[in-house]
Amino acid sequence: MEKKPVDLRSDTVTKPTPGMRKAMAEAEVGDDVMGEDPTINRLQARAAELFGREAALYVPSGTMGNQTCIKVHTRPGQAIIGEADCHIFGHECGMYAQFSGAVPLMINTQRGFFSAQEVAAFITPPDVHVAPIGLVLVENTHNMKGGGVYPQAQLDEVAQFAHSKGISVHMDGARVFNASVASGRPVSKITQGVDSIMFCFSKGLGAPVGSMIVGKRDFIEEARAVRKKLGGGMRQAGILAAACLYALDHHVERLADDHAHAKLLEKTLQGLGMTVDPVETNIVFFTMQQPNAEEVVNKLQGEGVLCFAITPRRIRLVTHLDVGREDVLRACEALKRVLR
């Protein structure tokens, strides 16, 4: 029998486990738009408690979660500060402009993490010619810069400075549980300085659908109205929430396995002479001397390994729940065959 491919394209490709499917089948449900789905209510309460916040709101996707938060935090014509390669600027269809009328101010960084001083460079005296700053965006871990964890002291300084200027801070924490496991800090500690957080259940946690917004109660109530405008008001969605509750119970600590598997890939690539971004979590980026990334991706596919070329020279590999150690070792051998 032909072995199934080792799929390293993203941690979004995971399938629900048998235990997760059982939890979904047995979920108690109601109408969530009416606030009557007990499983969603339980999930939202659990998320708020984990992050030390007053309330939480379940949304269909991370993009909806981020864009909902931007809408609540800002007014049309305000500027939002973020890292140049952050997911919100590069992979959310320009919705910050379409839906919120926000103007992007981008900070270029090496690993995805800017400082309070870099934010301060955008702060000017009031001027009718300049868009006022409405929000600072941080991403933790940072997807397109190698899955790095935002240094905690630096993150806290950014938040403290922004707040001193009356500016709110939102965290795209799609993979914040990866940051938690890698750093040994609870998510409540990692996110303590920011005003709102979005995190995903459908990436490393392995649930099929859903993300969560957490914040103050009045913020979440505003967000609920925005979610409805975006078409995110689901009905008997407790079936989906049950998978997310299962993920919180069973799939957080095991993220350490994904990180260890990413380290195996890093070591193999370094041994092949590739330039590899420092690996902290489950994302591996490597750069080749020649602009032939697509060719390499195609050859790896022929070897039973799936991945993406991000630029003509850069390839991304992502480990996850459905990739075990033996799969990673297979991928390492394929990399040796192709890259040699």
C-alpha positions as CSV (number, residue, x, y, z in Angstrom):
1,M,0.0,0.0,0.0
2,E,1.3,3.5,-0.9
3,K,2.0,5.6,2.1
4,K,0.0,8.7,2.6
5,P,2.0,12.0,2.0
6,V,3.7,13.7,4.9
7,D,1.7,17.0,4.8
8,L,3.9,19.9,6.0
9,R,2.0,22.6,4.2
10,S,0.3,24.0,7.3
11,D,-1.1,23.0,10.8
12,T,-4.5,23.8,9.4
13,V,-4.7,20.5,7.5
14,T,-5.3,18.3,10.6
15,K,-8.3,16.0,10.8
16,P,-10.4,15.6,13.9
17,T,-9.2,12.6,16.1
18,P,-11.7,9.8,17.0
19,G,-12.1,11.3,20.5
20,M,-12.8,14.7,19.0
21,R,-15.4,13.3,16.6
22,K,-17.1,11.5,19.5
23,A,-17.3,14.7,21.5
24,M,-18.8,16.5,18.5
25,A,-21.4,13.8,18.0
26,E,-22.5,14.0,21.6
27,A,-22.4,17.8,21.9
28,E,-25.4,19.5,23.5
29,V,-26.5,22.3,21.2
30,G,-28.8,25.3,21.0
31,D,-29.2,28.6,19.1
32,D,-25.9,30.5,19.7
33,V,-27.2,33.8,18.2
34,M,-29.8,33.7,21.0
35,G,-27.1,32.8,23.4
36,E,-28.6,29.4,24.0
37,D,-25.9,27.0,22.9
38,P,-24.6,25.5,26.1
39,T,-21.4,24.0,24.6
40,I,-20.4,27.3,23.0
41,N,-21.2,29.1,26.3
42,R,-19.0,26.6,28.1
43,L,-16.2,27.1,25.6
44,Q,-16.4,30.9,25.8
45,A,-16.3,30.8,29.6
46,R,-13.3,28.4,29.5
47,A,-11.4,30.7,27.1
48,A,-12.1,33.8,29.2
49,E,-10.8,31.9,32.3
50,L,-7.7,30.7,30.6
51,F,-6.7,34.2,29.5
52,G,-7.8,35.9,32.7
53,R,-10.4,38.0,30.9
54,E,-14.0,39.0,31.5
55,A,-15.5,37.4,28.4
56,A,-14.9,35.6,25.1
57,L,-16.6,35.2,21.7
58,Y,-16.4,32.2,19.4
59,V,-16.0,33.1,15.7
60,P,-15.7,30.9,12.6
61,S,-12.2,32.0,11.6
62,G,-9.1,33.8,12.7
63,T,-9.5,36.4,10.0
64,M,-13.0,37.2,11.2
65,G,-11.7,37.4,14.7
66,N,-8.9,39.8,13.9
67,Q,-11.0,42.0,11.7
68,T,-13.8,42.1,14.3
69,C,-11.3,43.4,16.9
70,I,-9.9,46.0,14.5
71,K,-13.4,47.2,13.8
72,V,-14.2,47.6,17.5
73,H,-10.9,49.2,18.4
74,T,-10.7,51.8,15.6
75,R,-12.6,54.4,13.6
76,P,-12.4,54.9,9.8
77,G,-9.4,56.9,8.9
78,Q,-7.3,55.9,11.9
79,A,-3.9,54.2,11.4
80,I,-2.9,50.8,12.7
81,I,0.7,49.9,13.5
82,G,1.9,46.4,12.8
83,E,4.9,44.3,11.6
84,A,5.3,44.4,7.8
85,D,4.8,40.7,7.3
86,C,2.1,40.1,9.8
87,H,-0.9,38.0,8.9
88,I,-3.4,40.8,9.2
89,F,-1.5,43.0,6.6
90,G,-0.5,40.2,4.2
91,H,-3.1,37.5,4.3
92,E,-6.5,38.9,5.3
93,C,-7.6,40.3,2.0
94,G,-7.0,44.0,3.0
95,M,-10.1,43.8,5.1
96,Y,-8.7,46.3,7.7
97,A,-9.1,48.9,4.9
98,Q,-12.3,47.6,3.3
99,F,-14.2,47.0,6.5
100,S,-12.7,49.4,9.1
101,G,-11.2,52.1,6.9
102,A,-7.9,51.7,8.6
103,V,-4.5,52.9,7.3
104,P,-1.6,50.5,7.7
105,L,1.8,51.7,9.2
106,M,4.3,48.9,8.8
107,I,7.5,48.1,10.8
108,N,10.1,45.9,9.1
109,T,11.7,43.5,11.4
110,Q,14.0,40.4,11.2
111,R,12.0,38.0,13.4
112,G,8.6,39.7,13.5
113,F,8.9,41.6,16.8
114,F,9.2,45.4,17.0
115,S,10.1,47.5,20.0
116,A,8.4,50.3,21.9
117,Q,10.9,52.7,20.3
118,E,9.9,51.6,16.9
119,V,6.2,52.3,17.7
120,A,7.2,55.7,19.2
121,A,8.7,56.7,15.9
122,F,5.1,56.9,14.5
123,I,3.8,59.1,17.3
124,T,3.7,62.7,16.3
125,P,2.0,65.8,17.8
126,P,-1.6,66.2,16.7
127,D,-1.7,67.3,13.0
128,V,-4.7,67.5,10.7
129,H,-2.6,66.2,7.9
130,V,-1.8,62.9,9.7
131,A,-4.0,59.9,10.4
132,P,-4.3,59.4,14.1
133,I,-3.0,56.1,15.5
134,G,-5.9,53.8,16.5
135,L,-4.3,50.5,17.3
136,V,-1.1,48.5,17.6
137,L,-1.1,45.0,16.3
138,V,1.3,42.2,17.5
139,E,1.5,38.6,16.3
140,N,2.6,35.8,18.6
141,T,3.9,33.4,17.3
142,H,4.8,35.2,14.1
143,N,3.8,33.0,11.1
144,M,5.8,34.5,8.2
145,K,9.0,35.1,10.3
146,G,9.5,31.5,11.4
147,G,7.1,30.9,14.3
148,G,9.1,32.9,16.8
149,V,7.8,33.8,20.3
150,Y,7.6,37.5,21.0
151,P,10.1,38.2,23.8
152,Q,7.9,38.9,26.8
153,A,9.7,42.0,28.2
154,Q,9.7,43.5,24.7
155,L,6.0,42.8,24.2
156,D,5.1,44.2,27.6
157,E,7.1,47.4,26.9
158,V,5.2,47.8,23.6
159,A,1.9,47.5,25.3
160,Q,2.8,49.8,28.1
161,F,4.1,52.5,25.7
162,A,0.9,52.2,23.5
163,H,-1.3,52.5,26.6
164,S,0.6,55.6,27.8
165,K,-0.4,57.2,24.5
166,G,-4.0,56.1,24.8
167,I,-3.6,53.5,22.1
168,S,-5.0,49.9,22.4
169,V,-3.1,46.8,21.5
170,H,-4.5,43.7,19.8
171,M,-2.7,40.4,19.6
172,D,-3.1,38.0,16.6
173,G,-2.5,35.0,18.8
174,A,-3.4,32.4,16.2
175,R,-0.7,30.1,17.6
176,V,-0.4,31.6,21.1
177,F,-0.6,28.2,22.7
178,N,2.6,27.3,20.7
179,A,4.2,30.3,22.3
180,S,2.9,29.2,25.7
181,V,4.3,25.7,25.4
182,A,7.6,26.9,24.0
183,S,8.2,29.6,26.6
184,G,6.7,27.7,29.6
185,R,4.4,30.7,30.3
186,P,0.6,30.5,30.6
187,V,-1.4,32.3,27.9
188,S,-2.7,34.6,30.6
189,K,0.9,35.8,31.3
190,I,1.9,36.1,27.6
191,T,-1.1,38.2,26.8
192,Q,-1.4,40.2,30.0
193,G,-0.5,43.6,28.5
194,V,-2.8,43.6,25.5
195,D,-6.4,44.6,25.2
196,S,-7.8,41.9,23.0
197,I,-6.6,38.5,21.7
198,M,-7.6,36.3,18.9
199,F,-6.5,32.7,19.0
200,C,-7.2,29.7,16.7
201,F,-8.5,26.2,17.5
202,S,-8.0,25.0,13.9
203,K,-4.2,25.2,13.8
204,G,-1.9,23.5,16.3
205,L,-4.8,22.6,18.5
206,G,-6.3,20.4,15.8
207,A,-10.0,21.4,15.8
208,P,-11.7,21.5,12.4
209,V,-13.3,25.0,12.7
210,G,-13.2,28.1,14.9
211,S,-11.3,30.8,16.7
212,M,-11.9,32.9,19.8
213,I,-11.7,36.6,20.8
214,V,-11.1,37.4,24.4
215,G,-11.2,40.8,26.2
216,K,-13.3,43.0,28.4
217,R,-17.0,42.3,28.6
218,D,-18.1,45.5,26.9
219,F,-15.6,45.0,24.1
220,I,-16.9,41.4,23.5
221,E,-20.5,42.7,23.4
222,E,-19.5,45.2,20.6
223,A,-17.6,42.4,18.9
224,R,-20.7,40.2,19.0
225,A,-22.6,42.8,16.9
226,V,-19.7,43.1,14.4
227,R,-19.5,39.3,14.1
228,K,-23.2,39.3,13.1
229,K,-22.5,42.0,10.5
230,L,-19.8,39.7,9.0
231,G,-22.1,36.8,8.8
232,G,-20.5,35.0,11.7
233,G,-23.7,34.4,13.8
234,M,-23.9,30.6,13.8
235,R,-26.8,28.6,15.2
236,Q,-26.3,25.1,16.6
237,A,-22.5,25.4,16.5
238,G,-22.0,23.6,19.7
239,I,-20.9,20.6,17.5
240,L,-17.9,22.7,16.6
241,A,-17.3,24.1,20.0
242,A,-17.2,20.6,21.4
243,A,-14.2,19.9,19.2
244,C,-12.5,23.0,20.6
245,L,-13.1,22.0,24.2
246,Y,-11.7,18.6,23.4
247,A,-8.6,20.3,21.9
248,L,-8.1,22.4,25.0
249,D,-8.2,19.2,27.1
250,H,-6.0,17.0,25.0
251,H,-4.0,18.9,22.5
252,V,-2.2,21.7,24.3
253,E,0.7,20.0,26.0
254,R,1.4,17.8,23.0
255,L,2.4,20.9,21.0
256,A,5.8,20.2,22.4
257,D,6.0,17.1,20.1
258,D,5.4,19.4,17.1
259,H,8.2,21.7,18.3
260,A,10.6,18.7,18.7
261,H,9.7,17.5,15.2
262,A,10.4,20.9,13.8
263,K,13.8,20.8,15.4
264,L,14.5,17.5,13.6
265,L,13.8,19.2,10.3
266,E,16.0,22.1,11.3
267,K,18.9,19.9,12.1
268,T,18.6,18.0,8.8
269,L,18.4,21.2,6.8
270,Q,21.4,22.7,8.5
271,G,23.3,19.5,7.8
272,L,22.5,20.0,4.1
273,G,23.9,23.5,4.1
274,M,20.6,25.3,4.0
275,T,20.1,28.7,5.7
276,V,17.4,28.0,8.3
277,D,15.6,30.5,10.4
278,P,15.9,29.8,14.2
279,V,13.2,27.3,15.1
280,E,11.3,27.9,18.3
281,T,7.9,26.3,17.7
282,N,6.4,24.3,14.8
283,I,7.3,26.4,11.8
284,V,10.5,25.9,9.8
285,F,11.7,28.3,7.1
286,F,14.8,27.6,5.0
287,T,16.4,29.6,2.2
288,M,18.3,28.3,-0.8
289,Q,21.0,30.0,-2.8
290,Q,19.2,29.6,-6.1
291,P,15.7,30.8,-6.8
292,N,14.4,27.3,-7.4
293,A,12.0,26.8,-4.5
294,E,9.1,25.7,-6.7
295,E,11.2,23.1,-8.3
296,V,12.3,21.7,-4.9
297,V,8.6,21.7,-3.7
298,N,7.6,19.7,-6.8
299,K,10.4,17.2,-6.3
300,L,9.5,16.8,-2.6
301,Q,5.9,16.1,-3.6
302,G,7.2,13.3,-5.8
303,E,8.9,12.0,-2.7
304,G,5.7,12.1,-0.7
305,V,6.3,15.3,1.2
306,L,4.0,18.3,0.8
307,C,5.1,21.9,1.5
308,F,4.9,25.4,0.2
309,A,7.3,27.8,-1.5
310,I,6.8,31.2,0.1
311,T,9.2,33.1,-2.2
312,P,11.4,31.9,-5.1
313,R,14.1,31.1,-2.5
314,R,12.2,30.3,0.7
315,I,10.2,27.2,1.7
316,R,8.1,26.7,4.8
317,L,7.5,23.4,6.6
318,V,4.9,23.2,9.4
319,T,4.6,20.3,11.9
320,H,1.3,19.4,13.5
321,L,-0.9,16.8,15.1
322,D,-1.2,14.6,12.1
323,V,2.6,14.3,11.6
324,G,4.4,11.8,13.9
325,R,8.0,11.3,14.4
326,E,8.2,8.6,11.8
327,D,6.6,10.9,9.3
328,V,9.2,13.6,10.1
329,L,12.0,11.1,9.7
330,R,10.6,10.2,6.2
331,A,10.5,13.9,5.4
332,C,14.1,14.3,6.5
333,E,15.2,11.5,4.2
334,A,13.3,13.0,1.3
335,L,14.9,16.4,2.0
336,K,18.3,14.7,1.8
337,R,17.5,13.1,-1.5
338,V,16.2,16.2,-3.1
339,L,18.5,18.9,-1.7
340,R,21.7,16.9,-2.2
